[in-house]
Structures are given as structure tokens and as C-alpha cells.
Amino acid sequence: MRQVPKEYSSTLSSLQDQAVPCHFKAIEEVLIRNLGHNLSDTFLSLDEQPLAAASIAQVHKAVLKDHQAVAIKVQYPGLEQQMKLDTTTMYFISKSITWFFPEYRFGWLVAEFVQAISLELDFIQEAGNSERTANNFKNNKWVKVPHVFWGLTTKQVLTMEFCTGHKVDDVDYLKERKIDPVKVAKVLLEMFAEMIFIHGFLHGDPHPGNILVSPEGQNGFSLVLLDHGIYKQLNDKFRLDYCQLWKALILLDSKKLQHLGEQFGVAIGKDVLAKLC
């Protein structure tokens, strides 16, 4: 199992350095098949050693002819066909469990998983999510979303701007750079609050590998948001109710909390309310 270098940059850091990377020859074939031309006509250089590797793809650093550094997310060859086989097997097992155990009520999980993985396997929709998020945060001086190179992006290949940074939970790095961890936490909180309460378009995989702290930026640092494969569109009713929930928590309004809990399908016991309020 390979380890990803501590300092790296990519547009694909959902890759949590846990997977064995695919041999570059197979990755090269995917690139040629998707980009449709000799790679040397497009890239000045293309690193064979991946920056990171995970379950559905790996990312490589490259330099375009105009000297622009990019990160290329490449889907593993044959993955889509394998996923179809695996999800069919999951459906069969789930239905079999339901037949033997009628009280089983989790068949919906398979459908949710299949929908999510189908979205993740389509890098074009991921690129669209990325651009939408970049536009949402265009006036936010703290948040950066890497630029998408659409001419080098397909369903299986995603080419984006190469951005430097460290994982948001790397406190030692923050201290070395004299970046205040409390300020980083505040900006992180505000970024997701803006997603939830203002845009209603929420990143679905916000682990530390998908949020880099870059030393670049007008204010000493910026947060680089990566991996836009999964997003949740929040409707206005949910967002309003969620606002009311936080208001009730702040005001210690037990009746409102209980009512909103029912709205969200969560039963809040009297003992819990007593502790909260």
C-alpha cells in the first residue's frame, strides 16, 4: 500500500491513500481513449507516479503545453462494468434477505448507494458540480475551487487546476506556517454554513482530504475544496426548518425543538430536552 506524500495538491483528494494504484500503462490507455490523441501533443509532462489512489480513480500531476500545472483524475479501466455486476449482486442479496426476514427494512440503502456511485462515476457531472460551487463562492475570498479544463474532461477523465495545500486537520503544518487553526476552523464552519443556508447545494463528502489549507490567498491562507462528485440539493423547506432548529437550540425552546424533531423524523425524548434546555 503506497503512501501519498504529506504535501501534495490535487483536485481529487477524496483519495485517502488507501488503495493500491493502477499500473500507469492502463491509466495511459484510458487517457488516450478518452482524450483521443497522442498525450505528448497535449502535455509537456505527465507524472507516471500518482499523487493519490482510491476505490474508483487515481490522480496524476501533469503540465500542459502552456506550462499550466494540472491534476488529472483518471477512472480505473473496466470499473463501470464491474460496478454494474456488483450492484446487481447487492440488489439480489437485499431482496433475498427481505424474503427470509420480512422485518428487514433497509432495502432502500442499496438504491441510495447505486445512485450515489453512479454519480461518482460520471466525471462530467462532477465537473459541473465543481463549476457551480466555484460560482457560488466567487465572492468569498477564503474559498477556492480548482478551475475545470473542459477540453480535457470526459466521463472517465477530469482535468483540473493543480492547487497546493495540506489537509485541513494538519495542525502541525498550520503552526509551521503561522496559520491560526481557530481561524481555519471558523472559515471552514462558515463555508459549510453558506452551502447549507444560502446556496442549498451541499458537498457530500467533506472529509479532511477533500479540504486543503493553501498558504496562498489574500488573507494568508485559503481553503481549497476538492472532489465534487457527490452533492445534495437542499430544498427551501428543509433549510428554513434547519434555521429554526438552530434558533430553538440557541433560545432553549424545548417545544420548538420537539416539533422540529418530528418534522425531521427524529423523536427527541423528554430527558434529552431537559438536558438541552
C-alpha positions as CSV (number, residue, x, y, z in Angstrom):
1,M,0.0,0.0,0.0
2,R,1.6,3.2,-1.1
3,Q,1.7,6.4,1.0
4,V,0.8,9.7,-0.5
5,P,3.4,12.4,0.1
6,K,2.5,14.7,3.0
7,E,2.5,17.8,0.9
8,Y,0.6,17.4,-2.3
9,S,-2.0,19.1,-4.4
10,S,-4.9,17.7,-6.4
11,T,-8.4,18.1,-7.4
12,L,-9.2,14.7,-6.2
13,S,-8.3,14.3,-2.6
14,S,-11.2,12.1,-1.7
15,L,-8.4,9.7,-2.5
16,Q,-7.4,8.8,1.0
17,D,-4.1,7.0,0.0
18,Q,-5.6,3.6,1.0
19,A,-5.8,1.9,-2.5
20,V,-3.0,0.3,-4.5
21,P,-2.7,2.4,-7.6
22,C,-3.3,1.0,-11.1
23,H,-0.3,0.5,-13.4
24,F,0.4,3.6,-15.4
25,K,0.1,1.7,-18.7
26,A,-3.6,1.0,-18.1
27,I,-4.1,4.6,-17.0
28,E,-2.4,5.9,-20.1
29,E,-4.7,3.8,-22.3
30,V,-7.8,5.3,-20.5
31,L,-6.3,8.8,-21.2
32,I,-5.7,8.1,-24.8
33,R,-9.1,6.5,-25.4
34,N,-10.9,9.5,-23.7
35,L,-8.8,12.4,-24.9
36,G,-8.5,10.9,-28.4
37,H,-4.9,12.0,-29.3
38,N,-1.3,11.5,-28.5
39,L,-0.6,12.6,-25.0
40,S,2.6,14.3,-26.0
41,D,0.6,16.7,-28.1
42,T,-1.2,18.0,-25.0
43,F,1.2,17.6,-22.1
44,L,4.7,18.9,-21.6
45,S,5.0,16.3,-18.8
46,L,2.8,13.7,-17.1
47,D,3.9,12.1,-13.9
48,E,3.6,8.3,-14.0
49,Q,3.5,8.1,-10.2
50,P,0.1,9.0,-8.9
51,L,-0.4,11.6,-6.2
52,A,-3.2,9.6,-4.7
53,A,-5.2,6.4,-5.4
54,A,-8.6,5.2,-4.1
55,S,-11.5,3.0,-4.9
56,I,-12.7,4.5,-8.2
57,A,-9.8,6.6,-9.6
58,Q,-6.3,7.9,-9.1
59,V,-4.8,11.3,-9.8
60,H,-1.7,12.3,-11.7
61,K,0.1,15.6,-12.0
62,A,0.7,17.0,-15.5
63,V,1.9,20.2,-17.2
64,L,0.1,21.5,-20.3
65,K,1.8,22.9,-23.3
66,D,1.2,26.4,-22.0
67,H,3.0,25.4,-18.7
68,Q,-0.2,25.3,-16.7
69,A,0.1,22.6,-14.0
70,V,-3.0,20.4,-13.8
71,A,-4.3,17.4,-11.8
72,I,-5.9,14.6,-13.8
73,K,-8.4,12.3,-12.2
74,V,-8.5,9.0,-14.1
75,Q,-11.1,6.4,-13.6
76,Y,-9.9,2.8,-13.4
77,P,-10.4,0.8,-16.6
78,G,-13.4,-1.5,-16.6
79,L,-14.7,0.0,-13.4
80,E,-18.2,0.9,-14.7
81,Q,-18.8,-2.7,-15.9
82,Q,-17.6,-4.1,-12.6
83,M,-19.9,-1.8,-10.6
84,K,-22.9,-2.9,-12.6
85,L,-22.1,-6.5,-11.7
86,D,-21.5,-5.6,-8.0
87,T,-24.7,-3.5,-7.7
88,T,-26.8,-6.3,-9.3
89,T,-25.4,-8.7,-6.8
90,M,-26.3,-6.2,-4.0
91,Y,-29.9,-5.9,-5.2
92,F,-30.2,-9.8,-5.3
93,I,-28.8,-10.2,-1.8
94,S,-31.0,-7.4,-0.4
95,K,-34.2,-8.9,-1.9
96,S,-33.2,-12.4,-0.6
97,I,-32.8,-11.0,2.9
98,T,-36.2,-9.4,2.6
99,W,-37.7,-12.7,1.5
100,F,-36.2,-14.6,4.5
101,F,-36.7,-11.8,7.0
102,P,-39.8,-9.7,6.2
103,E,-39.0,-7.3,9.1
104,Y,-35.9,-6.2,7.2
105,R,-36.5,-2.6,6.1
106,F,-33.1,-1.4,4.7
107,G,-33.5,-2.3,1.0
108,W,-33.6,1.4,0.2
109,L,-29.9,1.6,1.2
110,V,-28.9,-0.3,-1.9
111,A,-30.8,2.1,-4.2
112,E,-29.2,5.1,-2.4
113,F,-25.8,3.6,-2.8
114,V,-26.3,2.8,-6.5
115,Q,-27.5,6.3,-7.2
116,A,-24.5,7.8,-5.3
117,I,-21.9,5.6,-7.0
118,S,-23.4,6.2,-10.4
119,L,-23.0,10.0,-9.9
120,E,-19.4,9.5,-8.7
121,L,-18.5,7.5,-11.8
122,D,-19.6,10.4,-14.1
123,F,-16.8,13.0,-14.0
124,I,-18.7,15.3,-16.3
125,Q,-21.4,15.8,-13.7
126,E,-18.6,16.2,-11.1
127,A,-17.0,18.9,-13.2
128,G,-20.4,20.6,-13.4
129,N,-20.8,20.5,-9.6
130,S,-17.3,22.0,-9.3
131,E,-18.2,24.9,-11.5
132,R,-21.5,25.5,-9.8
133,T,-19.7,25.6,-6.4
134,A,-17.0,27.9,-7.8
135,N,-19.7,30.3,-8.9
136,N,-21.5,30.1,-5.6
137,F,-18.2,31.1,-3.8
138,K,-16.9,33.6,-6.4
139,N,-17.2,36.5,-3.9
140,N,-15.8,34.5,-1.0
141,K,-12.1,35.5,-0.6
142,W,-11.4,32.5,1.7
143,V,-12.7,29.6,-0.6
144,K,-11.1,28.3,-3.8
145,V,-12.4,25.7,-6.1
146,P,-9.9,24.5,-8.8
147,H,-10.7,25.5,-12.4
148,V,-12.0,22.8,-14.7
149,F,-10.4,22.2,-18.1
150,W,-13.4,21.1,-20.1
151,G,-11.5,20.3,-23.3
152,L,-9.6,17.6,-21.3
153,T,-12.6,16.3,-19.3
154,T,-14.8,13.3,-20.1
155,K,-16.9,10.9,-18.2
156,Q,-13.8,9.0,-17.2
157,V,-11.2,11.8,-17.1
158,L,-11.3,15.0,-15.1
159,T,-8.6,17.6,-15.6
160,M,-8.5,20.5,-13.1
161,E,-6.1,23.2,-11.9
162,F,-3.3,21.9,-9.7
163,C,-3.6,23.5,-6.2
164,T,-1.1,23.3,-3.4
165,G,-2.0,22.7,0.2
166,H,-2.2,20.4,3.2
167,K,-5.2,18.6,4.7
168,V,-7.3,20.9,6.9
169,D,-6.7,18.8,10.0
170,D,-2.9,19.0,9.7
171,V,-2.4,21.3,12.7
172,D,1.4,20.9,12.7
173,Y,1.5,22.4,9.2
174,L,-0.8,25.3,10.2
175,K,1.5,26.1,13.1
176,E,4.6,25.9,10.9
177,R,3.1,28.4,8.5
178,K,1.8,30.5,11.4
179,I,-1.8,30.0,10.3
180,D,-4.3,30.2,13.1
181,P,-6.1,26.8,13.4
182,V,-9.0,28.6,15.1
183,K,-9.4,31.0,12.1
184,V,-9.2,28.0,9.8
185,A,-12.0,26.3,11.8
186,K,-14.1,29.4,11.6
187,V,-13.7,29.8,7.9
188,L,-14.5,26.1,7.4
189,L,-17.7,26.4,9.5
190,E,-18.7,29.5,7.6
191,M,-18.1,27.7,4.3
192,F,-20.5,24.9,5.1
193,A,-23.0,27.2,6.7
194,E,-23.0,29.2,3.4
195,M,-23.6,26.0,1.5
196,I,-26.5,24.9,3.7
197,F,-28.3,28.2,4.5
198,I,-27.5,30.3,1.4
199,H,-26.9,28.1,-1.6
200,G,-28.7,24.9,-0.6
201,F,-26.1,23.0,-2.5
202,L,-24.1,20.8,-0.1
203,H,-20.8,18.9,-0.6
204,G,-21.5,15.3,0.2
205,D,-18.0,14.1,1.2
206,P,-16.4,16.7,3.4
207,H,-13.5,14.7,5.0
208,P,-10.1,16.3,5.6
209,G,-8.6,15.0,2.4
210,N,-11.1,17.0,0.4
211,I,-10.4,20.3,2.1
212,L,-6.9,21.7,1.7
213,V,-5.4,24.7,3.5
214,S,-3.3,26.6,1.0
215,P,-0.8,29.2,2.0
216,E,-1.9,31.2,-1.0
217,G,-4.6,33.8,-0.7
218,Q,-5.3,37.4,0.1
219,N,-5.6,36.8,3.8
220,G,-2.6,34.5,4.4
221,F,-4.4,31.3,3.5
222,S,-7.4,29.9,1.6
223,L,-9.5,26.7,1.8
224,V,-9.3,24.6,-1.4
225,L,-12.4,22.5,-1.8
226,L,-11.9,19.3,-3.8
227,D,-13.9,16.2,-5.0
228,H,-17.3,17.4,-6.2
229,G,-18.7,14.0,-7.2
230,I,-21.5,13.9,-4.6
231,Y,-23.7,16.9,-3.7
232,K,-27.1,17.2,-2.0
233,Q,-29.6,19.8,-3.2
234,L,-31.4,21.1,-0.1
235,N,-35.0,22.4,-0.6
236,D,-36.2,25.7,0.9
237,K,-38.4,24.0,3.5
238,F,-35.5,21.9,4.9
239,R,-33.3,25.0,5.0
240,L,-35.9,27.1,6.8
241,D,-36.7,24.3,9.3
242,Y,-32.9,23.8,9.9
243,C,-32.6,27.5,10.6
244,Q,-35.5,27.3,13.1
245,L,-33.8,24.3,14.7
246,W,-30.6,26.2,15.4
247,K,-32.7,29.2,16.6
248,A,-34.6,26.9,19.0
249,L,-31.3,25.4,20.3
250,I,-29.9,28.9,21.0
251,L,-33.1,30.1,22.7
252,L,-33.5,26.7,24.5
253,D,-37.1,26.4,23.2
254,S,-38.0,22.8,24.1
255,K,-41.4,22.9,22.4
256,K,-40.0,24.1,19.2
257,L,-37.2,21.5,19.3
258,Q,-39.7,18.7,19.8
259,H,-41.8,20.0,16.9
260,L,-38.9,20.3,14.6
261,G,-37.6,16.9,15.7
262,E,-40.9,15.4,14.5
263,Q,-40.5,17.4,11.2
264,F,-37.2,15.8,10.6
265,G,-38.4,12.3,11.7
266,V,-36.4,12.3,14.9
267,A,-38.1,11.6,18.2
268,I,-36.4,13.8,20.9
269,G,-37.0,12.3,24.4
270,K,-38.0,14.5,27.3
271,D,-34.8,13.6,29.1
272,V,-32.7,14.9,26.2
273,L,-34.8,18.1,26.0
274,A,-34.3,18.6,29.8
275,K,-30.5,18.4,29.3
276,L,-30.6,20.7,26.4
277,C,-33.0,23.2,27.8
